[in-house]
Amino acid sequence: MNKIKELDRLFRERQLPLSYSLKDVEHFLKETYGAVRVGREEREASFVSLPGEPYRILDLYKIDDPDVLSGLTDEEEKSHHREFQTWYETLPMHPDENKKRAQIQRSI
């Protein structure tokens, strides 16, 4: 069965609410994943967004607990992440690229 259809079936079986408040989402992220809300200054320094996009970002959270992150992916995905990380580390930085932002992006 298609994974999306399977997730939809499970979602409907559990009769979860179809909409959530930002407070509900924040509580879930913090309690379930130990997520931390990213402040505006850090968000603007760390993440590249498309022109006109920043106003659409209401809140941003980061999860940096290795155990939590490890549990979110299977072995195949972890292998892909390692390959991508190795490849990404070899890319030269573009001369016009903001060095601090690029370093943060590459560490992600």
N, C-alpha and C positions, 0 to 999 in steps of 0.2 A: 504494500500500500504506500502511496505517496506520503512522504514525511509531513507535509503541510496538512494533508487530509487527516492523517493520524493525530497530529497535534490539535486540529480543530475538533475532532471527535472527542479526544480526552478533555479538552476545554469545556465542551458542551456537557459531557457526562458529569463533570465536577460542578456544573452550574455556577461558574465563577461570574462575577459582575462583568458587564460589558464596557464599563467605563470606570475610571479611577481618578481621584483628585491628585494633585501634585503632592499633597501631604501623604496620601496613601502610598504613592510610588516611592517617595523619599523614605518612609518608614520601612517599606519592603526591602529596598536596596541596602539600607543601613543594617537592618536586622538579619537579613538573609546572607548578604555578601560582605558586610563590614565596609560598605562603600562610604566614601568621604566626599562631601560637596566641595567642588572646586570653586574658589573665589573668582570674581570677574577678572582681576589683574592676572592671576595665574592662567586662567582660560585664554585670555587675549595673548599672553606671552607664549603659550604652549601649543595652541591648536590653530591650524590654518583653516579658514573657512572661505567659501566663495563670496565674491562681492554681493552685498545685500543680504547675506545669510545671518550675521551675528544677531540681529533682532529676533530671529526665529528660535534661537537657543534660549529656553527659559531657565534651565538649570543644567549643570554638568556634574557628574559624579565620577570618581575614579575608584577602581578596585585594584589594590596593589599587594594583597595578601597572596603569596605564592601558592599556598595550599588551596585557597578558594579558586584561583585562576587555573590551577592544574586540574581541579575537579570539573571544570566547565568544558574541557575538550577531551576527545578521545586520542588514542595513540597516533592515528593517521594525521589528525590536525596538528598535534604537537610536532610531528616530523616535518610537516609543511612549514610550521612557524620557524623551526630551527634552520631549515633550508633557506627560507626567506631572510632570516636574520643574518646568516652568513653571507648571502648575496648582497644584501643591503649595506653591510659594513664595507664592502669593496667599492661602492659607488663614490665617485668624487663629488665634492660639494660644488654646486653651481656658484659662480662668482657673485651673482646677485642675491643669493640666498642669505637670509638672516642667520648668522652663525649660531646664536643662542637657540633660536627656534628650531633650526635644523638639528642641533644636537639633542634637543628634547624629543623631537619627532623620531629621530633614529633610535633613541633609547627605548621608545615605545615598541 
